[in-house]
């Protein structure tokens, strides 16, 4: 109906490296980069070193297959410390936290990745065998109960004024967040509408 309000969920767009995590019967089995959107790079061993990624999902109602999508990133303080150690060892400094996070995830040796202090924000789902959730907002809350970190700045917005208020808040506070944000993503809250709209 034309008069039906469209609720949105607004989330900061983290400037990092997108990753997809596949869980089978609650166990983390495969992690990959987004790649070209169809085929990504297998970085499972390196993702296992991140504290923000649970190896086993808690609870009883765990789907047989659950694909969690999110962003791997490096905090500013950890980036500065890494560059200090790089320079002290006579190696070149990294250009920015995003490049540092991407390079760290692509290391052939997971032990090197483990020293890099990477973090993960979960923000959506991919393949799911069964899902009793109707909205994106519910999905974020569900991910948090399963041990994932979701961005605390995410908001459910029912009016244009709320959408703009979050934009202003993030724009004002982005220098103090401690990690890089390169925008805000606005998502239609209803998952059935998301499916109808598609993605680009």
Backbone torsions as a table, in degrees:
resi	resn	phi	psi	omega
1	UNK	NA	138.5	-177.6
2	UNK	-61.2	-25.9	-177.9
3	UNK	-89.2	-6.0	-177.8
4	UNK	-73.0	125.9	-178.4
5	UNK	-67.7	148.0	178.3
6	UNK	-108.7	105.8	178.3
7	UNK	-79.2	139.0	179.8
8	UNK	-116.8	156.5	167.1
9	UNK	-115.3	127.4	-179.1
10	UNK	-109.3	131.9	-179.7
11	UNK	-136.7	141.4	173.7
12	UNK	-59.8	140.4	176.4
13	UNK	-89.3	107.2	-176.4
14	UNK	-75.8	133.4	-179.9
15	UNK	-89.3	87.5	-179.0
16	UNK	-147.2	-143.2	-179.8
17	UNK	-120.9	123.6	179.8
18	UNK	-68.1	140.9	178.6
19	UNK	-141.4	150.0	178.5
20	UNK	-120.6	129.3	-176.7
21	UNK	-114.3	124.6	179.4
22	UNK	-105.0	122.9	176.6
23	UNK	-110.2	134.9	175.8
24	UNK	-121.9	120.0	-175.6
25	UNK	51.6	38.8	175.5
26	UNK	86.8	-5.9	-176.1
27	UNK	-104.3	132.9	179.1
28	UNK	-69.1	115.4	-174.4
29	UNK	-111.1	-33.3	-173.6
30	UNK	-151.0	136.8	175.0
31	UNK	-130.0	135.6	-176.4
32	UNK	-142.8	155.4	170.9
33	UNK	-74.7	165.5	179.0
34	UNK	-69.3	-31.2	179.6
35	UNK	60.5	-130.0	-179.8
36	UNK	-91.3	11.6	-178.9
37	UNK	96.4	-16.2	178.0
38	UNK	-119.3	-46.6	-179.0
39	UNK	-121.0	125.2	179.2
40	UNK	-116.7	-175.7	-177.9
41	UNK	-100.0	133.9	-179.5
42	UNK	-73.4	113.5	178.9
43	UNK	-126.2	30.5	-175.3
44	UNK	-54.8	-50.3	-175.7
45	UNK	-60.7	-38.5	-179.1
46	UNK	-72.7	-38.7	178.8
47	UNK	-65.9	-28.7	178.3
48	UNK	-62.8	-18.1	-178.9
49	UNK	-82.3	-8.8	-177.6
50	UNK	-85.3	128.7	179.1
51	UNK	-65.5	-25.6	-177.5
52	UNK	-78.1	-5.2	-178.1
53	UNK	-111.6	107.5	-179.0
54	UNK	-68.1	139.2	177.0
55	UNK	-80.2	-25.6	179.0
56	UNK	-137.8	130.4	-179.2
57	UNK	-80.5	134.9	179.9
58	UNK	-78.2	167.4	174.6
59	UNK	91.2	172.8	-176.8
60	UNK	-98.3	-35.1	-175.9
61	UNK	-87.8	66.4	-178.8
62	UNK	-102.6	126.1	178.3
63	UNK	-60.7	151.1	177.2
64	UNK	-60.5	-37.3	175.6
65	UNK	-130.5	128.9	178.0
66	UNK	-140.6	117.6	177.3
67	UNK	-106.4	118.3	-178.3
68	UNK	-106.3	129.9	178.9
69	UNK	-111.3	146.6	-179.4
70	UNK	-171.7	-165.7	-173.8
71	UNK	-126.4	129.3	173.2
72	UNK	-92.8	132.6	-175.8
73	UNK	-146.1	168.6	177.0
74	UNK	-122.7	134.6	178.3
75	UNK	-73.8	154.0	-176.8
76	UNK	-57.0	-45.0	-177.2
77	UNK	-63.3	-40.7	179.3
78	UNK	-69.1	-34.9	177.1
79	UNK	-64.3	-44.1	179.3
80	UNK	-62.9	-42.3	179.4
81	UNK	-65.4	-38.9	178.7
82	UNK	-63.8	-44.7	179.8
83	UNK	-64.9	-35.1	175.8
84	UNK	-60.9	-44.9	-179.8
85	UNK	-69.1	-34.5	176.7
86	UNK	-60.5	-50.3	-178.1
87	UNK	-64.7	-41.4	-179.9
88	UNK	-62.1	-30.1	179.8
89	UNK	-89.2	4.2	179.0
90	UNK	78.8	16.6	178.7
91	UNK	-102.9	157.1	-179.5
92	UNK	-68.3	146.6	177.6
93	UNK	-74.6	153.3	175.7
94	UNK	-77.4	150.8	-176.2
95	UNK	-72.9	-39.5	-177.4
96	UNK	-161.4	166.1	-177.9
97	UNK	-59.4	-34.6	-179.1
98	UNK	-64.8	-48.1	178.7
99	UNK	-62.0	-37.5	179.4
100	UNK	-64.3	-43.9	179.2
101	UNK	-64.9	-43.7	-179.8
102	UNK	-63.3	-45.7	178.9
103	UNK	-64.1	-36.6	-179.9
104	UNK	-66.9	-37.0	-179.5
105	UNK	-73.3	-20.5	-177.4
106	UNK	-98.4	10.0	177.5
107	UNK	-63.3	141.9	176.8
108	UNK	-73.3	-24.7	-178.8
109	UNK	-106.9	111.5	179.9
110	UNK	-60.6	-23.1	179.2
111	UNK	-66.1	-31.6	175.4
112	UNK	-68.8	-44.0	177.6
113	UNK	-57.4	-40.4	-177.0
114	UNK	-62.1	-23.4	-180.0
115	UNK	-86.0	-4.7	-169.6
116	UNK	-93.0	-4.5	175.9
117	UNK	55.1	61.9	177.4
118	UNK	-93.0	156.0	179.6
119	UNK	-132.2	165.2	-175.4
120	UNK	-138.3	125.9	169.4
121	UNK	-104.1	124.5	174.7
122	UNK	-85.1	137.9	-178.5
123	UNK	-137.7	-8.6	177.6
124	UNK	-165.7	178.5	178.3
125	UNK	-117.3	152.6	170.7
126	UNK	-108.3	-118.6	-179.9
127	UNK	-70.6	132.1	177.1
128	UNK	-138.7	131.6	-177.5
129	UNK	-71.1	-38.5	175.2
130	UNK	-150.7	142.7	-175.7
131	UNK	-148.0	117.3	179.8
132	UNK	-103.0	53.3	-177.7
133	UNK	-134.5	135.6	-175.1
134	UNK	-105.1	-14.6	-174.7
135	UNK	-135.2	157.8	177.8
136	UNK	-64.1	-39.1	-179.9
137	UNK	-61.8	-44.4	175.8
138	UNK	-60.8	-39.2	-178.8
139	UNK	-62.6	-42.6	178.2
140	UNK	-61.5	-43.4	179.5
141	UNK	-64.9	-37.4	178.2
142	UNK	-65.3	-42.3	178.3
143	UNK	-60.3	-38.7	179.5
144	UNK	-64.3	-37.9	178.8
145	UNK	-70.5	-20.4	179.8
146	UNK	-90.4	6.2	174.7
147	UNK	100.3	6.4	179.1
148	UNK	-92.6	153.6	175.4
149	UNK	-92.9	123.7	173.9
150	UNK	-112.9	151.3	-174.7
151	UNK	-68.0	126.8	-176.9
152	UNK	-70.8	-13.8	177.9
153	UNK	-82.8	-8.9	179.7
154	UNK	-60.6	140.3	-178.2
155	UNK	-136.6	146.5	170.2
156	UNK	-93.0	120.3	-172.8
157	UNK	-116.7	125.9	180.0
158	UNK	-104.8	-9.3	-180.0
159	UNK	-134.4	160.1	175.9
160	UNK	-61.4	-36.3	-179.9
161	UNK	-61.3	-39.7	178.3
162	UNK	-67.6	-38.5	177.8
163	UNK	-60.4	-48.2	-178.5
164	UNK	-68.3	-34.3	179.8
165	UNK	-63.5	-41.0	178.7
166	UNK	-66.8	-40.2	177.8
167	UNK	-57.8	-46.0	179.7
168	UNK	-63.6	-40.9	-179.2
169	UNK	-62.2	-46.3	-179.2
170	UNK	-67.7	-40.9	179.5
171	UNK	-61.8	-38.8	-178.9
172	UNK	-72.7	-36.9	-172.2
173	UNK	-100.4	-2.1	-170.7
174	UNK	-59.4	-31.5	-179.8
175	UNK	-68.6	-22.4	-178.9
176	UNK	-100.8	1.5	-176.0
177	UNK	-68.2	-30.6	-178.9
178	UNK	90.8	1.3	176.0
179	UNK	-151.3	161.7	-174.9
180	UNK	-84.7	135.0	176.0
181	UNK	-124.5	130.1	-179.7
182	UNK	-117.9	34.1	176.4
183	UNK	142.9	-169.3	176.7
184	UNK	-131.3	139.5	176.3
185	UNK	-103.5	130.1	176.9
186	UNK	-109.6	124.5	-176.6
187	UNK	-122.5	137.0	171.7
188	UNK	-62.0	131.2	-171.8
189	UNK	-69.5	-42.5	-176.6
190	UNK	-69.4	125.1	-177.0
191	UNK	-69.0	-31.8	178.1
192	UNK	-68.0	-34.0	175.7
193	UNK	-71.2	-38.0	175.5
194	UNK	-56.4	-43.2	-179.0
195	UNK	-64.7	-41.8	178.5
196	UNK	-65.0	-38.9	-178.3
197	UNK	-72.1	-34.2	-175.9
198	UNK	78.4	-179.6	-179.6
199	UNK	-133.0	153.3	176.0
200	UNK	-130.7	NA	NA
